[in-house]
Amino acid sequence: MSKYRILVVDDEQDIRDVSCLLLEKSGYEAVSIEGGQAALDAMEKGTFDMVLTDMLMPDMDGVELITEIRRRNPEQTIVAMSGGGHAPKESYLQIAKLYGVQGVIPKPFNQKKLVEALIECGAPGDGED
């Protein structure tokens, strides 16, 4: 069986590193990407079972990324994450839901919360397809 591949998109290196570490410890394959355009480029080159994206990024925000992913691949599973910014994090996550993401997770999160959110959106519980 192949590993369930998750694309982690966040402009903050430490968030990407921790997210990937938690995902890999849970049996998933995690690929770390710094921004929205780089994520779209990565998705052109390979397939991912799920995209875990931040909502606030400088080059392309989460709404723009979600919209473009939906345009290119309407079936792609997307989970949005946010630690907030100028508005409460719940606001950004509510906006993400309006744009059709399958799930949301507020930052900061631990391994249990992350995996629970992914499983709710269709990821296998053991990281294997």
Secondary structure, 3 states (H helix, E strand, C coil): CCECEEEEECCCHHHHHHHHHHHHHCCCEEEEECCHHHHHHHHHHCCCCEEEEECCCCCCCHHHHHHHHHHHCCCCEEEEEECCCCCCHHHHHHHHHHCCCCEEEECCCCHHHHHHHHHHCCCCCCCEC
